[in-house]
Amino acid sequence: MTVHEDLAEGVWEDIQESPEAVAAMFRLRNRHIRGEMDEGGMYGTGYADALGSSARFSPKKWPLPQHAAFINIHAMIDAGDVTFTCISTGGTPGPDADRVGNAAKLAMTHERFKAELDMEQNGADADGMLSWQGPLVVSRPTGDFFYPSSCRNVGQAPLTRLGEVPEGSAPLEVGDSWPSRTLMHLHQYGAVARWPYGALLIWLFIRLKHRAITDL
């Protein structure tokens, strides 16, 4: 078992101590299985795969600790502990073996950012690194929600305020990556960048408790 899988096991054990937490996890698991976490919604298309994805296993076949890690990240975002922003690239990632092709697409990442792929990636902690120079303006979740329209079918949207994160870097994970690995990076580095298969965008998640964010 890897370090991040062991972390997910611990999260799942903690969740099992509360029947309410177990029920909440299975509600989110069912939404994820039905595709409701990845169809635009309040977080945007591609959100679920950015938290974690597997080409070998559909969410229905995920181990329960991975669902626990998934809901833990989602809860951190809902609570305002983690913010995220999306960054343009030169296309969607190809197979892991096509590191030259993926590196070429990452060379076209938005000019504010520099995405570097580890061309060897021989037992490394991540596929590469994403860095940014100068302060980065992000939407800082407050943990509250509101209805952006009075229309009956419009769902809630997160209430945010603008914040500024100092320059820094984050581990970059390309293609498939378990939610437990995403969670591990957030705990260890305070940030993680995800470029899932099929995504034109890199999703940069930043854990605010680890970063000196300033309200604007």
PERASUL-V663245 format. One record per residue. N is the residue number from 0. RES is the residue in one small letter. SS is DSSP state (hx for helix, st for strand, lp for the rest). PSI is psi in whole degrees, -180 to 180 (999 if undefined). D_FIRST is the distance of its C-alpha to the first C-alpha in Angstrom with 2 decimals. Layout:
{{N;RES;SS;PSI;D_FIRST} {N;RES;SS;PSI;D_FIRST}}
This chain:
{{0;m;lp;134;0.00} {1;t;lp;170;3.81} {2;v;hx;-44;6.75} {3;h;hx;-32;8.29} {4;e;hx;-36;6.10} {5;d;hx;-38;6.45} {6;l;hx;-44;9.95} {7;a;hx;-39;10.56} {8;e;hx;-42;9.93} {9;g;hx;-39;12.46} {10;v;hx;-43;14.78} {11;w;hx;-39;14.88} {12;e;hx;-41;15.75} {13;d;hx;-42;18.43} {14;i;hx;-39;19.83} {15;q;lp;-14;20.28} {16;e;lp;-14;22.62} {17;s;lp;117;25.14} {18;p;hx;-35;26.59} {19;e;hx;-40;27.94} {20;a;hx;-39;24.60} {21;v;hx;-44;23.16} {22;a;hx;-42;26.30} {23;a;hx;-40;26.07} {24;m;hx;-43;22.52} {25;f;hx;-31;23.68} {26;r;hx;-45;26.83} {27;l;hx;-39;25.00} {28;r;hx;-44;22.63} {29;n;hx;-39;25.86} {30;r;hx;-41;27.45} {31;h;hx;-46;24.57} {32;i;hx;-39;24.75} {33;r;lp;-6;28.53} {34;g;lp;12;28.27} {35;e;lp;-10;29.99} {36;m;lp;-3;27.60} {37;d;lp;35;28.38} {38;e;lp;38;32.13} {39;g;lp;-81;33.83} {40;g;lp;-157;34.18} {41;m;lp;-19;34.31} {42;y;lp;-21;31.34} {43;g;lp;149;32.18} {44;t;lp;133;31.18} {45;g;lp;-5;27.72} {46;y;hx;-49;26.42} {47;a;hx;-46;23.69} {48;d;hx;-28;22.28} {49;a;hx;-35;22.45} {50;l;hx;-36;20.17} {51;g;lp;145;17.60} {52;s;st;159;18.06} {53;s;lp;124;16.87} {54;a;lp;-27;19.42} {55;r;lp;-32;17.64} {56;f;lp;124;17.39} {57;s;lp;159;20.23} {58;p;hx;-30;19.71} {59;k;hx;-26;20.95} {60;k;hx;8;17.95} {61;w;lp;146;15.23} {62;p;lp;146;12.81} {63;l;hx;-35;14.59} {64;p;hx;-29;12.15} {65;q;hx;-36;12.86} {66;h;hx;-36;16.49} {67;a;hx;-43;16.22} {68;a;hx;-40;15.13} {69;f;hx;-50;17.92} {70;i;hx;-30;20.52} {71;n;hx;-44;19.66} {72;i;hx;-46;20.51} {73;h;hx;-40;23.51} {74;a;hx;-37;24.71} {75;m;hx;-36;24.61} {76;i;hx;-46;26.80} {77;d;hx;-36;29.09} {78;a;lp;-9;29.56} {79;g;lp;12;30.55} {80;d;lp;-23;27.75} {81;v;st;135;26.60} {82;t;st;167;29.04} {83;f;st;158;28.76} {84;t;st;156;31.07} {85;c;st;141;31.22} {86;i;st;132;32.25} {87;s;st;152;34.04} {88;t;lp;-171;32.97} {89;g;lp;10;34.65} {90;g;lp;-166;33.04} {91;t;lp;151;29.87} {92;p;lp;142;26.97} {93;g;lp;-170;27.11} {94;p;lp;156;24.44} {95;d;lp;-37;21.91} {96;a;lp;-23;23.98} {97;d;lp;63;27.07} {98;r;hx;-31;26.34} {99;v;hx;-46;30.08} {100;g;hx;-42;30.99} {101;n;hx;-38;28.45} {102;a;hx;-37;29.62} {103;a;hx;-39;33.18} {104;k;hx;-38;32.49} {105;l;hx;-23;30.81} {106;a;lp;-15;33.95} {107;m;lp;14;35.80} {108;t;lp;151;33.84} {109;h;lp;140;36.24} {110;e;lp;-21;38.25} {111;r;lp;-15;37.08} {112;f;st;159;33.59} {113;k;st;115;32.19} {114;a;st;118;29.08} {115;e;st;126;27.88} {116;l;st;135;25.41} {117;d;lp;110;23.61} {118;m;lp;-14;25.26} {119;e;lp;-52;22.92} {120;q;lp;51;19.51} {121;n;lp;86;18.05} {122;g;lp;15;14.65} {123;a;lp;162;16.20} {124;d;lp;-21;14.81} {125;a;lp;171;17.03} {126;d;lp;-17;19.48} {127;g;st;-159;22.41} {128;m;st;146;24.37} {129;l;st;128;26.94} {130;s;st;160;29.72} {131;w;st;145;32.96} {132;q;lp;140;36.18} {133;g;lp;168;38.28} {134;p;lp;145;37.68} {135;l;st;121;35.93} {136;v;st;127;37.51} {137;v;st;162;35.12} {138;s;st;123;35.58} {139;r;st;111;34.45} {140;p;st;143;33.64} {141;t;st;-13;35.60} {142;g;st;-5;33.67} {143;d;st;164;36.84} {144;f;st;160;37.85} {145;f;st;166;41.20} {146;y;st;112;42.94} {147;p;lp;-12;44.06} {148;s;lp;153;46.67} {149;s;lp;-2;48.78} {150;c;lp;142;48.16} {151;r;lp;-37;46.87} {152;n;lp;1;43.93} {153;v;lp;127;42.61} {154;g;lp;-180;39.42} {155;q;st;156;38.50} {156;a;st;148;37.53} {157;p;st;138;35.79} {158;l;st;123;38.35} {159;t;st;166;37.65} {160;r;st;159;39.49} {161;l;st;142;39.38} {162;g;st;164;37.56} {163;e;st;124;37.29} {164;v;st;132;34.18} {165;p;lp;162;34.92} {166;e;lp;151;33.95} {167;g;st;-160;30.40} {168;s;st;167;27.38} {169;a;st;147;23.98} {170;p;st;141;20.94} {171;l;st;126;21.61} {172;e;st;123;19.20} {173;v;st;139;21.03} {174;g;lp;-134;20.73} {175;d;lp;142;17.65} {176;s;st;128;15.00} {177;w;lp;148;12.92} {178;p;hx;-33;14.66} {179;s;hx;-33;11.75} {180;r;hx;-41;12.34} {181;t;hx;-46;16.02} {182;l;hx;-41;15.73} {183;m;hx;-45;13.95} {184;h;hx;-39;16.84} {185;l;hx;-38;19.36} {186;h;hx;-40;18.39} {187;q;hx;-44;18.14} {188;y;lp;-14;20.99} {189;g;lp;8;22.89} {190;a;st;157;23.03} {191;v;st;142;21.38} {192;a;st;130;23.24} {193;r;st;129;22.24} {194;w;st;83;24.18} {195;p;lp;160;23.00} {196;y;lp;137;24.39} {197;g;lp;-4;27.94} {198;a;lp;133;28.46} {199;l;lp;-13;31.45} {200;l;st;149;30.32} {201;i;st;132;27.69} {202;w;st;117;26.57} {203;l;st;116;26.45} {204;f;st;133;24.97} {205;i;st;125;26.15} {206;r;st;115;25.32} {207;l;hx;-29;28.80} {208;k;hx;-20;28.09} {209;h;hx;-11;26.73} {210;r;lp;145;29.70} {211;a;lp;75;33.41} {212;i;lp;140;34.57} {213;t;st;131;38.32} {214;d;st;143;40.12} {215;l;lp;999;42.80}}
